[in-house]
Amino acid sequence: MSIIDQDFKPISAPLEHNTILVTGAAGRLGSQVVRLALEQGANVIATDVSTEGLHSLAKILTSTLQNNFLPVVSDVTDSQNIKNLINRSVSSFGVINGVVHCAYPRSEKWGASLEDLEQEFLNKDLSLQLGGAIMLSQAVHNLFVAQGGGCLVHVSSIQGVQAPKFEHYHGTGMHSPIEYAAIKAGIISITRWLAKYSSNNNIRVNCVSPGGILDAQHQDFLQRYRESCTNIGMLSAEQVASVIVFLLTPAAAAINGQNVIVDDGWTL
């Protein structure tokens, strides 16, 4: 038996004794992060603005997993709500080892075309998403410094890495908003900034840039999108969530300040 074989000890529950806070926990991606983190042994605080969504998530989880599951209705675009959420989480579990920011707040006119953008709603979306991510990061950074470390994972997008493939959208009624690209590129930048700023505090900050996630999109869009990929095409939420949860584990201890692209080769 080789030295590698002798030393290898698979960890069945790599997040055991860890407490993970997930924002946007009732969404497609956030709910899968919650489930996988619980399956890997973590205590999970799941927060979302949707009471109904959190209730549905709790019903899906088994009774065993719910013993480590704390749903909290909260709007994390408000700095006081963020502080209250962190205080409640620490009061419940004593520590927060990791935070995953999946919340996706949008204004009433999110997704307008470039020609129809209105400054009021553009400003609101930039503030809600990018400003909200920065304010959450501030509170999480302060907590991690005080407790001696932690891991923060943001969610960006392939649209933050390169321009959309506009030909994929023709005739589908779909498009990719310019503010979405600006926000997601900003998330990558603040991730790197935070990782460097937090050096020597046992803090890691990374982000994941997913490709498209299946959600009943137009068939023409799905076909064109698949042609730009290598093996899969549109992804399942679980395929992205598994990478996010990996970044929270000890196996990712040397990964910091990185943007991990999960897109089946769309950006190639």
C-alpha positions as CSV (number, residue, x, y, z in Angstrom):
1,M,0.0,0.0,0.0
2,S,1.3,3.4,-0.9
3,I,1.8,6.3,1.5
4,I,-1.1,8.1,-0.1
5,D,-3.4,5.1,0.4
6,Q,-2.4,4.8,4.1
7,D,-3.0,8.5,4.8
8,F,-6.3,8.8,2.9
9,K,-9.3,9.1,5.2
10,P,-12.5,10.0,3.5
11,I,-14.6,12.4,5.4
12,S,-18.3,11.4,5.3
13,A,-19.5,14.6,6.9
14,P,-16.9,17.4,6.1
15,L,-19.1,20.1,7.6
16,E,-19.9,18.4,10.9
17,H,-19.7,20.8,13.9
18,N,-19.9,23.7,11.4
19,T,-22.7,26.3,11.3
20,I,-23.6,27.7,7.8
21,L,-25.8,30.7,7.1
22,V,-27.5,30.7,3.7
23,T,-29.3,33.8,2.3
24,G,-31.9,33.4,-0.4
25,A,-32.4,30.0,1.0
26,A,-35.8,29.4,-0.5
27,G,-34.6,29.9,-4.1
28,R,-33.5,27.4,-6.6
29,L,-29.8,27.6,-5.8
30,G,-30.1,28.5,-2.1
31,S,-32.4,25.6,-1.3
32,Q,-29.9,23.1,-2.8
33,V,-27.0,24.7,-0.8
34,V,-29.1,24.3,2.4
35,R,-29.8,20.6,1.6
36,L,-26.3,19.7,0.7
37,A,-24.8,21.5,3.7
38,L,-27.2,19.6,6.0
39,E,-26.3,16.3,4.4
40,Q,-22.7,17.1,5.0
41,G,-23.3,17.5,8.8
42,A,-23.7,21.3,9.2
43,N,-26.1,23.3,11.2
44,V,-27.8,25.6,8.8
45,I,-29.5,28.9,9.3
46,A,-31.7,29.4,6.2
47,T,-32.9,33.0,5.6
48,D,-35.2,34.4,2.9
49,V,-37.8,37.1,2.6
50,S,-40.4,34.4,1.7
51,T,-42.1,32.9,4.7
52,E,-44.0,30.5,2.4
53,G,-40.7,29.5,0.7
54,L,-39.0,28.7,3.9
55,H,-42.0,26.7,5.1
56,S,-41.9,24.7,1.9
57,L,-38.2,24.1,2.3
58,A,-38.7,22.9,5.8
59,K,-41.3,20.4,4.7
60,I,-39.0,19.0,2.0
61,L,-36.2,18.3,4.5
62,T,-36.4,15.1,6.5
63,S,-37.1,15.3,10.2
64,T,-33.5,14.2,11.0
65,L,-32.1,17.1,9.0
66,Q,-34.5,19.6,10.5
67,N,-32.9,19.1,13.9
68,N,-30.0,21.2,12.6
69,F,-32.1,23.6,10.5
70,L,-33.2,27.1,11.6
71,P,-35.4,29.1,9.2
72,V,-35.4,32.8,9.6
73,V,-37.5,35.3,7.6
74,S,-35.3,38.3,6.9
75,D,-34.6,40.9,4.3
76,V,-30.8,41.0,4.1
77,T,-30.8,44.2,1.9
78,D,-31.2,46.1,5.2
79,S,-28.0,46.5,7.4
80,Q,-29.9,46.3,10.7
81,N,-31.7,43.1,9.5
82,I,-28.3,41.7,8.7
83,K,-27.0,42.5,12.2
84,N,-30.1,41.0,13.8
85,L,-29.8,37.9,11.7
86,I,-26.1,37.3,12.7
87,N,-26.9,37.9,16.3
88,R,-29.7,35.4,16.3
89,S,-27.6,32.9,14.5
90,V,-24.7,33.2,16.9
91,S,-27.2,33.0,19.9
92,S,-28.6,29.8,18.5
93,F,-25.4,28.0,17.5
94,G,-22.5,29.9,19.1
95,V,-20.6,30.5,15.9
96,I,-21.0,31.0,12.2
97,N,-18.3,29.1,10.3
98,G,-19.6,29.9,6.8
99,V,-21.9,32.2,4.9
100,V,-23.3,31.7,1.4
101,H,-25.0,34.7,-0.2
102,C,-27.6,33.5,-2.7
103,A,-30.2,36.3,-2.1
104,Y,-31.3,37.8,-5.4
105,P,-33.4,40.9,-4.7
106,R,-34.9,42.8,-7.6
107,S,-36.9,46.0,-8.2
108,E,-40.4,46.1,-9.7
109,K,-38.9,46.8,-13.1
110,W,-35.9,44.4,-13.0
111,G,-35.0,43.0,-16.4
112,A,-36.0,45.9,-18.6
113,S,-34.3,46.2,-22.0
114,L,-31.4,48.7,-22.4
115,E,-33.8,51.0,-24.3
116,D,-36.4,51.0,-21.5
117,L,-34.2,51.3,-18.4
118,E,-35.3,53.9,-15.9
119,Q,-32.7,55.4,-13.6
120,E,-34.9,55.0,-10.4
121,F,-35.1,51.3,-10.8
122,L,-31.6,50.8,-12.2
123,N,-30.2,52.6,-9.0
124,K,-32.5,50.4,-6.8
125,D,-31.3,47.2,-8.4
126,L,-27.6,48.2,-8.2
127,S,-28.1,49.1,-4.5
128,L,-30.1,46.0,-3.6
129,Q,-27.8,43.5,-5.2
130,L,-24.3,44.9,-5.2
131,G,-24.7,47.3,-2.3
132,G,-26.5,44.6,-0.3
133,A,-23.7,42.1,-1.0
134,I,-21.1,44.7,0.3
135,M,-23.1,45.4,3.5
136,L,-23.5,41.7,4.2
137,S,-19.8,41.2,3.6
138,Q,-19.0,44.0,6.1
139,A,-21.0,42.4,8.8
140,V,-19.7,38.9,8.1
141,H,-16.1,40.2,7.9
142,N,-16.5,41.8,11.4
143,L,-17.9,38.6,12.8
144,F,-15.2,36.4,11.3
145,V,-12.4,38.7,12.7
146,A,-14.0,38.6,16.1
147,Q,-14.4,34.9,16.2
148,G,-11.1,34.0,14.6
149,G,-12.1,33.0,11.1
150,G,-14.7,31.8,8.6
151,C,-15.6,31.4,5.0
152,L,-17.8,33.6,2.8
153,V,-19.1,32.5,-0.6
154,H,-20.8,34.9,-3.0
155,V,-22.6,34.0,-6.2
156,S,-21.6,35.7,-9.4
157,S,-22.4,34.5,-13.0
158,I,-20.8,33.7,-16.3
159,Q,-22.4,37.1,-17.4
160,G,-19.9,38.7,-15.0
161,V,-17.0,37.1,-16.8
162,Q,-17.9,37.8,-20.4
163,A,-20.5,39.3,-22.6
164,P,-23.8,37.4,-23.3
165,K,-24.2,35.4,-26.4
166,F,-27.1,37.5,-27.6
167,E,-27.8,35.1,-30.5
168,H,-29.1,32.6,-28.0
169,Y,-32.0,34.9,-27.1
170,H,-33.4,35.7,-30.5
171,G,-37.1,35.0,-30.8
172,T,-37.5,33.7,-27.3
173,G,-38.7,36.8,-25.5
174,M,-35.7,36.5,-23.2
175,H,-32.6,38.7,-22.8
176,S,-29.7,39.4,-20.4
177,P,-30.0,42.8,-18.6
178,I,-27.0,45.1,-18.7
179,E,-27.2,45.8,-14.9
180,Y,-27.0,42.0,-14.3
181,A,-23.6,41.9,-16.0
182,A,-22.5,44.9,-14.1
183,I,-23.6,43.5,-10.7
184,K,-22.1,40.1,-11.3
185,A,-18.7,41.5,-12.5
186,G,-18.8,43.6,-9.3
187,I,-19.3,40.6,-7.2
188,I,-16.1,39.1,-8.5
189,S,-14.2,42.2,-7.8
190,I,-15.5,42.6,-4.2
191,T,-14.7,38.9,-3.6
192,R,-11.0,39.5,-4.5
193,W,-10.9,42.7,-2.5
194,L,-12.3,41.1,0.6
195,A,-10.1,38.1,0.4
196,K,-7.0,40.3,0.2
197,Y,-8.3,42.7,2.8
198,S,-8.9,39.9,5.2
199,S,-5.5,38.4,5.0
200,N,-4.0,36.7,8.1
201,N,-7.3,36.5,9.8
202,N,-8.1,32.9,8.9
203,I,-10.9,34.2,6.6
204,R,-11.6,32.9,3.1
205,V,-13.8,34.7,0.5
206,N,-14.6,33.1,-2.8
207,C,-17.4,33.3,-5.4
208,V,-18.9,30.9,-7.8
209,S,-20.0,31.9,-11.3
210,P,-22.6,29.5,-12.6
211,G,-23.7,29.0,-16.1
212,G,-27.5,28.9,-16.8
213,I,-29.6,26.9,-14.4
214,L,-32.6,25.0,-15.8
215,D,-35.9,26.8,-15.1
216,A,-38.4,26.0,-17.9
217,Q,-36.6,28.2,-20.4
218,H,-37.7,28.5,-24.1
219,Q,-36.7,25.4,-26.0
220,D,-34.9,27.3,-28.7
221,F,-32.8,29.0,-26.1
222,L,-31.9,25.7,-24.4
223,Q,-30.8,24.2,-27.8
224,R,-28.6,27.2,-28.7
225,Y,-27.2,27.3,-25.2
226,R,-26.3,23.6,-25.3
227,E,-24.4,24.1,-28.6
228,S,-22.0,26.5,-26.7
229,C,-21.3,24.0,-24.0
230,T,-19.2,20.8,-23.9
231,N,-21.3,18.0,-22.3
232,I,-24.4,19.1,-20.4
233,G,-25.7,22.5,-21.4
234,M,-28.0,24.1,-18.8
235,L,-27.2,23.0,-15.3
236,S,-29.2,21.8,-12.4
237,A,-29.1,23.8,-9.2
238,E,-27.5,20.9,-7.4
239,Q,-24.5,20.9,-9.8
240,V,-23.7,24.4,-8.8
241,A,-24.6,24.0,-5.1
242,S,-22.2,21.1,-4.8
243,V,-19.3,23.4,-5.8
244,I,-20.4,26.1,-3.4
245,V,-20.6,23.7,-0.5
246,F,-17.2,22.3,-1.4
247,L,-15.7,25.8,-0.9
248,L,-17.0,25.7,2.7
249,T,-15.2,22.5,3.6
250,P,-11.6,21.9,4.9
251,A,-10.7,20.4,1.5
252,A,-10.9,24.0,0.0
253,A,-8.6,25.5,2.7
254,A,-6.1,26.8,0.1
255,I,-8.8,28.4,-2.2
256,N,-9.1,32.1,-1.5
257,G,-10.1,35.1,-3.5
258,Q,-11.1,33.0,-6.5
259,N,-14.0,33.0,-8.9
260,V,-14.9,29.4,-9.6
261,I,-16.7,29.1,-13.0
262,V,-19.2,26.2,-13.2
263,D,-20.6,26.4,-16.7
264,D,-19.9,23.2,-18.7
265,G,-17.4,25.1,-20.9
266,W,-19.8,27.9,-21.9
267,T,-17.0,30.5,-21.4
268,L,-14.5,28.6,-23.5
